[in-house]
Amino acid sequence: MILTAQRLKKERFRTTVVRKITQIPADQWGAVFPDVLEGYYFLKTFDEAKLDQFEFLYICVYQDKKLVGAVPCFMTDYSLDTSINGPLRRLTNAIKRVFPDLFCIRTLACGIPTNQGHIGIIGDPKPIVEAVMRRMEMIARREGVQILAFKDFGRQYDGALKIVGDHDFIKMNSLPDTELKLEFRDLEGYLKKLGGSNRSHLRRKFKKADGRVTMEVYDALDDATLSEAYGLYLQVVDDHDMGFETLTLDFFKNAAINVQGRTKYFLWRVDGKMAAFSFCLVGDAELIDYFLGLDYALAKEYSLYFIRFRDVLQWCLERGVKKYMMGCTGYEPKRRLGFAFVPLSLYVHFRFKPIRPLFKLLVGFLKFENFDPELKLWLKEKSQ
């Protein structure tokens, strides 16, 4: 059989799928994957965390025998109504009582559930991304997946992922990440960059907590302390209305083992009682304030959200960290603290062809800011 030039090109890019990242040599993953904090051993922590919500897998692309592309993926049964509030939420709840599975769609997404997506690429991205899409389609047929997605990719991937639009992927704005560039020497330098009302507001909160709230920082926590901190994390998860992931205690425990030197556990105590917890990943110039825990009985009285920010900020400044990332959602306090948007994109493909035209019409309505008043306000201010 004579192979066409296109067929030869495809044959040169072979894909494999594994269920555990440890099935891929760490040095090979590190050579192809971007230098991001959520690297090989962070992904290993996800594999070990026993998260019922997700099935993790990894797509690898080989050119001849060389690994030239890699991406973490996850499958989940996604509820389309998790972001809907108000009268629309009451309507969807009524519909679900009659059709309980109507809003639940099996999804295969490239990226990770908890933060920005990244793809490891060596060379020309187009054939690598095409190879990933072909493998995603194969998995979808086998696993009964209705939606394929590339989740939360930053602007640096616009060029590499442009090709997915030719395969009926619809590009949407996702919930933006938030970042604060630390272009000041100390806390006073930071406060001077804020508006007068925000500066005075924070000073009052800081003063009230002085002498009552103390901070501790650890690379790892003993079982008893971690269990107490995890309870605070669950309080925040239970209070959240966006339907995001719930991590297990094993995740927080194993992260300190797997990602040694990159994990930091910040604890705050009020008169000796643990009242707040923050799990962070730290690189040479960047900190991701990843997961928060709060004792709500004390958080409001002592403004622990803002105390946590102040203390982590000072910790970063003392160590030369240049960028403080604080994730998505909860935009109003982040706006007041001076954080900036990091735009992210979501690329979605419905495998059932008849629904694609309808979804294209709904894209404008399905914008995340339509379900998050704080985000909508922030976007409006940025556009003025």
C-alpha positions in Angstrom: 0.0 0.0 0.0 1.3 3.5 -1.0 1.1 6.0 1.8 0.3 9.6 1.0 2.4 12.4 2.5 -0.4 13.2 5.0 -0.7 9.6 6.0 3.1 9.4 6.5 3.0 12.5 8.7 0.3 10.9 10.9 2.2 7.6 11.1 5.2 9.4 12.5 3.3 10.7 15.5 2.2 7.8 17.6 0.1 8.2 20.8 -0.1 6.2 24.0 -2.3 6.5 27.1 -1.4 5.6 30.6 -3.5 5.8 33.8 -0.6 6.6 36.1 2.1 9.2 35.5 4.6 6.8 37.1 4.2 4.7 33.9 6.2 7.5 32.1 9.8 8.0 33.1 10.1 11.3 35.0 13.1 12.5 33.0 11.1 12.1 29.7 8.1 14.0 31.1 10.4 16.7 32.5 12.1 17.1 29.1 8.9 17.7 27.2 6.7 19.4 29.7 6.8 23.2 30.5 8.5 24.3 33.6 5.4 24.6 35.7 4.9 24.1 39.4 2.2 21.4 38.8 4.9 19.1 37.4 5.4 15.3 37.4 5.3 14.8 41.1 2.4 17.1 41.7 0.5 15.0 39.2 1.6 11.8 41.0 -0.1 13.3 44.0 -3.4 13.5 42.1 -3.0 9.8 41.1 -2.6 8.8 44.7 -5.3 11.0 46.1 -8.3 8.6 45.4 -10.5 11.4 44.0 -13.9 9.8 43.2 -14.9 12.8 41.0 -12.1 12.2 38.4 -10.3 9.5 36.5 -6.8 10.7 35.5 -4.9 9.7 32.4 -2.0 10.9 30.4 -1.7 11.2 26.6 1.8 10.9 25.2 2.8 11.7 21.7 5.9 10.1 20.1 7.7 11.0 16.9 9.4 7.8 16.0 10.5 6.7 19.5 11.0 10.2 21.0 8.5 11.7 23.4 7.6 15.1 21.8 4.2 15.8 23.4 2.4 15.1 26.7 -0.7 16.3 28.4 -2.5 15.3 31.7 -6.2 14.6 31.2 -9.1 13.7 33.4 -12.6 12.3 32.9 -15.6 13.4 35.0 -19.3 13.4 35.0 -19.9 17.1 34.8 -23.1 18.7 35.9 -24.0 21.5 33.6 -26.1 23.3 36.2 -23.3 23.7 38.9 -22.8 27.4 38.1 -26.4 28.4 37.8 -28.0 30.3 40.6 -31.2 32.2 41.2 -34.5 31.5 39.4 -32.6 29.5 36.7 -31.3 27.2 39.5 -34.8 26.5 40.7 -35.9 25.7 37.2 -33.0 23.2 36.6 -33.7 21.6 40.0 -37.3 21.1 39.0 -36.3 19.6 35.7 -33.7 17.3 37.4 -36.5 15.8 39.6 -38.1 14.5 36.4 -34.9 13.9 34.4 -32.2 13.3 37.0 -29.4 12.7 34.4 -30.3 15.4 31.9 -27.6 17.9 33.1 -24.9 15.3 33.7 -22.5 14.8 30.8 -19.4 12.6 30.7 -16.4 14.8 29.8 -12.8 14.2 28.9 -10.7 17.3 29.4 -7.0 18.0 28.8 -5.6 19.9 31.7 -6.0 19.4 35.5 -9.2 20.1 37.5 -7.6 22.6 39.9 -5.7 25.1 37.9 -4.4 26.2 34.4 -3.9 23.7 31.7 -0.5 23.1 30.1 0.7 20.9 27.2 4.3 19.7 26.8 5.4 20.2 23.2 8.7 19.8 21.4 8.8 21.2 17.8 5.7 22.0 15.6 2.6 22.0 17.9 0.1 21.4 15.1 0.7 17.6 14.5 1.1 17.1 18.2 -2.2 18.7 19.1 -3.9 16.8 16.2 -2.4 13.6 17.6 -3.8 14.4 21.0 -7.3 15.1 19.5 -7.3 11.8 17.7 -6.4 9.9 20.8 -9.1 11.8 22.8 -11.7 10.7 20.2 -10.6 7.1 20.6 -10.9 7.3 24.4 -14.3 9.0 24.1 -15.7 6.2 21.9 -14.5 3.6 24.4 -15.6 5.4 27.5 -18.9 6.9 26.4 -17.7 10.5 26.6 -20.0 13.2 25.2 -17.8 16.3 25.6 -14.1 16.8 24.8 -12.4 19.8 26.1 -9.1 21.7 26.6 -9.6 23.3 30.0 -8.3 26.7 31.2 -5.4 27.3 28.8 -3.6 30.7 28.9 -3.0 33.0 26.1 0.5 31.5 25.5 -1.4 28.5 24.0 -3.6 30.4 21.6 -1.3 29.6 18.6 -0.9 25.9 19.5 -4.6 25.3 20.1 -5.8 27.3 17.1 -6.0 24.1 15.2 -8.8 22.6 17.4 -11.2 25.2 15.9 -10.9 23.3 12.6 -12.3 20.2 14.5 -15.5 21.8 15.8 -14.1 22.9 19.2 -15.7 26.1 20.4 -13.5 28.6 22.2 -15.0 30.2 25.3 -13.6 32.5 28.0 -13.1 30.5 31.1 -13.0 31.8 34.7 -9.8 33.9 34.8 -6.9 33.2 37.1 -5.6 36.1 39.3 -2.1 37.3 39.9 -0.3 40.1 41.7 3.1 41.1 40.5 5.3 41.9 43.5 6.9 45.1 42.2 7.5 46.7 45.6 9.9 46.1 48.5 7.6 45.6 51.5 4.1 45.7 52.8 4.1 49.5 53.0 5.2 49.7 49.3 2.3 47.5 48.4 -0.2 49.5 50.4 0.9 52.8 48.8 -0.1 51.3 45.4 -3.7 50.9 46.5 -6.5 53.5 46.5 -7.0 55.4 49.7 -10.2 53.7 50.8 -8.8 50.2 50.2 -5.6 51.1 52.0 -7.5 52.4 55.1 -9.8 49.4 55.0 -6.9 47.0 55.1 -5.0 48.9 57.8 -8.0 48.7 60.1 -8.3 44.9 59.5 -4.6 44.4 60.2 -4.7 46.4 63.3 -7.6 44.5 64.8 -5.8 41.2 64.3 -2.4 42.3 65.6 -1.4 40.4 68.8 -4.3 37.9 68.4 -3.5 36.1 65.1 -0.2 34.3 64.6 1.2 32.5 61.5 3.2 29.3 61.2 4.8 27.9 58.0 5.7 24.3 57.4 7.0 22.1 54.6 4.8 19.2 55.9 2.3 18.7 58.7 2.0 15.8 61.2 -1.2 13.7 61.0 -3.0 15.5 63.8 -2.3 19.0 62.6 -3.1 18.1 59.0 -6.4 16.6 60.0 -7.3 19.8 61.8 -6.3 21.9 58.8 -8.2 19.6 56.5 -11.4 20.3 58.5 -11.0 24.0 57.8 -10.5 23.3 54.1 -13.8 21.3 54.1 -15.6 24.3 55.6 -14.6 26.3 52.6 -15.6 23.6 50.2 -19.0 23.2 51.8 -19.5 26.9 51.6 -18.6 27.1 47.9 -21.5 27.1 45.3 -19.5 26.5 42.1 -19.3 22.7 42.4 -15.6 22.4 42.2 -13.4 19.4 43.2 -13.1 18.2 46.8 -9.6 17.0 47.5 -8.9 14.2 50.0 -6.7 14.2 53.1 -4.3 11.9 51.2 -3.7 14.7 48.6 -2.5 17.1 51.2 -0.4 14.5 53.0 1.3 13.1 49.9 2.0 16.5 48.3 4.6 17.2 51.0 6.3 13.8 50.2 6.1 14.0 46.4 6.8 17.7 45.9 9.4 18.3 48.5 10.7 21.8 48.7 7.8 23.2 46.7 4.9 22.8 49.2 4.2 25.2 52.0 1.5 24.8 54.6 0.6 28.1 56.2 -1.4 28.0 59.5 -3.0 30.9 61.4 -4.1 30.7 65.0 -6.3 32.9 67.1 -5.2 32.8 70.7 -3.7 29.4 70.0 -6.7 27.9 68.1 -6.2 27.0 64.5 -8.4 29.3 62.5 -7.1 29.4 58.9 -5.0 27.1 56.6 -3.5 27.7 53.2 -1.8 25.2 50.9 0.7 26.8 48.5 3.1 25.7 45.8 6.3 27.8 45.6 8.8 28.1 42.8 11.8 30.3 42.4 9.8 33.3 41.4 6.2 32.4 41.8 3.8 31.3 44.6 0.4 29.7 43.9 -2.0 30.2 46.9 -3.8 27.0 46.0 -6.3 25.9 48.7 -7.8 27.8 51.6 -9.3 26.6 54.9 -11.2 28.8 57.3 -12.9 28.5 60.6 -15.9 30.7 59.7 -16.7 31.3 63.4 -13.4 33.3 63.6 -12.7 34.3 60.0 -15.1 37.2 59.8 -14.3 38.6 63.3 -10.5 38.7 62.5 -10.7 39.2 58.7 -8.6 36.1 58.2 -9.0 36.2 54.4 -7.1 39.5 54.4 -4.7 38.5 57.2 -3.8 35.4 55.3 -3.1 37.5 52.2 -0.9 40.0 54.1 1.2 37.3 55.8 1.7 35.3 52.6 2.6 38.5 50.7 5.2 39.4 53.3 6.6 35.9 53.2 7.0 36.2 49.4 8.6 39.6 49.6 11.2 38.4 52.2 12.2 35.5 49.8 12.3 37.4 46.5 9.1 35.8 45.0 8.0 38.0 42.1 4.4 36.8 41.4 1.6 35.8 43.7 -1.2 33.7 42.1 -4.5 33.2 43.9 -6.7 31.3 41.5 -10.2 31.9 40.3 -13.5 32.8 41.9 -14.0 35.2 44.9 -13.1 38.1 42.6 -14.4 41.0 44.7 -11.8 40.8 47.6 -9.1 40.1 45.0 -10.1 43.2 43.1 -9.8 45.3 46.2 -6.4 43.7 46.9 -5.1 44.8 43.5 -4.9 41.4 41.7 -5.0 41.4 37.9 -6.8 39.0 35.5 -5.0 36.1 33.8 -7.4 35.3 30.9 -8.0 31.6 30.3 -9.7 29.8 27.5 -11.9 26.7 27.4 -12.2 24.8 24.1 -15.3 22.5 24.0 -16.3 19.9 21.5 -19.7 18.2 21.5 -19.4 14.8 19.9 -23.2 14.6 19.2 -23.4 16.6 16.1 -27.1 17.7 16.3 -26.4 19.7 19.5 -23.4 21.7 18.1 -25.5 24.5 16.4 -27.6 24.9 19.6 -24.5 25.1 21.8 -22.9 27.8 19.5 -26.1 29.9 20.1 -25.8 29.4 23.8 -22.1 30.4 24.1 -22.9 34.0 24.8 -25.4 33.1 27.6 -23.0 30.5 29.1 -20.3 33.1 29.8 -19.0 32.6 33.4 -19.6 36.2 34.3 -23.3 35.7 33.8 -23.2 33.4 36.8 -20.7 35.3 38.9 -21.8 38.9 39.8 -18.3 39.7 41.3 -16.6 38.7 38.1 -19.1 40.6 36.0 -18.5 43.8 38.1 -14.7 43.4 37.8 -15.0 43.0 34.0 -17.2 46.0 33.7 -14.7 48.1 35.6 -11.8 46.9 33.5 -13.6 47.8 30.3 -14.3 51.4 31.4 
